[in-house]
Amino acid sequence: MMLPDHETLVAFSKSFGLFYLIAMAIGVLIYTFWPSNKKTFKAAAQLPLENGEDRP
């Protein structure tokens, strides 16, 4: 059994990390722009305005 050298492990981890982050970004964008989430995001945007108090 041949063990991988350091450069091979570094190249694999860099490639895996890149594709992992790209997949996560695509997932977040899909979640954000999914039509059924519009109501939830609009309600969350109005929360700071509902209280009406002038202090934190």
C-alpha positions as a Markdown table, in Angstrom:
| # | Residue | x | y | z |
|---|---|---|---|---|
| 1 | Met | 0.0 | 0.0 | 0.0 |
| 2 | Met | 1.4 | 3.3 | -1.1 |
| 3 | Leu | 0.7 | 6.4 | 1.1 |
| 4 | Pro | 0.0 | 9.7 | -0.6 |
| 5 | Asp | 2.6 | 12.3 | -0.3 |
| 6 | His | 2.1 | 15.8 | 1.2 |
| 7 | Glu | 1.6 | 17.6 | -2.2 |
| 8 | Thr | -1.1 | 15.2 | -3.2 |
| 9 | Leu | -3.0 | 15.7 | 0.1 |
| 10 | Val | -2.6 | 19.4 | -0.2 |
| 11 | Ala | -3.9 | 19.5 | -3.8 |
| 12 | Phe | -6.9 | 17.2 | -2.9 |
| 13 | Ser | -7.8 | 19.3 | 0.1 |
| 14 | Lys | -7.6 | 22.6 | -1.9 |
| 15 | Ser | -9.8 | 21.2 | -4.6 |
| 16 | Phe | -12.3 | 19.7 | -2.2 |
| 17 | Gly | -12.5 | 23.0 | -0.2 |
| 18 | Leu | -13.0 | 24.9 | -3.4 |
| 19 | Phe | -15.9 | 22.7 | -4.6 |
| 20 | Tyr | -17.4 | 22.6 | -1.1 |
| 21 | Leu | -17.5 | 26.4 | -0.8 |
| 22 | Ile | -18.9 | 26.7 | -4.3 |
| 23 | Ala | -21.6 | 24.2 | -3.6 |
| 24 | Met | -22.5 | 25.9 | -0.3 |
| 25 | Ala | -22.7 | 29.3 | -2.1 |
| 26 | Ile | -25.0 | 27.8 | -4.7 |
| 27 | Gly | -27.2 | 26.2 | -2.0 |
| 28 | Val | -27.5 | 29.5 | -0.1 |
| 29 | Leu | -28.5 | 31.4 | -3.3 |
| 30 | Ile | -31.1 | 28.8 | -4.2 |
| 31 | Tyr | -32.5 | 29.0 | -0.6 |
| 32 | Thr | -32.5 | 32.8 | -0.8 |
| 33 | Phe | -34.3 | 33.1 | -4.1 |
| 34 | Trp | -36.7 | 30.2 | -3.7 |
| 35 | Pro | -40.2 | 31.6 | -4.3 |
| 36 | Ser | -41.8 | 30.1 | -1.2 |
| 37 | Asn | -39.3 | 31.8 | 1.1 |
| 38 | Lys | -40.3 | 35.3 | 0.0 |
| 39 | Lys | -43.0 | 35.5 | 2.7 |
| 40 | Thr | -40.6 | 34.5 | 5.4 |
| 41 | Phe | -38.0 | 37.1 | 4.4 |
| 42 | Lys | -40.6 | 39.9 | 4.0 |
| 43 | Ala | -41.8 | 39.2 | 7.6 |
| 44 | Ala | -38.3 | 39.2 | 8.9 |
| 45 | Ala | -37.5 | 42.5 | 7.2 |
| 46 | Gln | -40.5 | 44.1 | 8.9 |
| 47 | Leu | -39.7 | 42.9 | 12.5 |
| 48 | Pro | -37.5 | 45.9 | 13.4 |
| 49 | Leu | -40.3 | 48.3 | 12.4 |
| 50 | Glu | -43.1 | 46.5 | 14.2 |
| 51 | Asn | -42.1 | 47.4 | 17.8 |
| 52 | Gly | -42.3 | 51.1 | 17.4 |
| 53 | Glu | -40.1 | 52.0 | 20.3 |
| 54 | Asp | -37.5 | 54.6 | 19.9 |
| 55 | Arg | -34.8 | 52.9 | 22.0 |
| 56 | Pro | -32.9 | 49.7 | 21.7 |
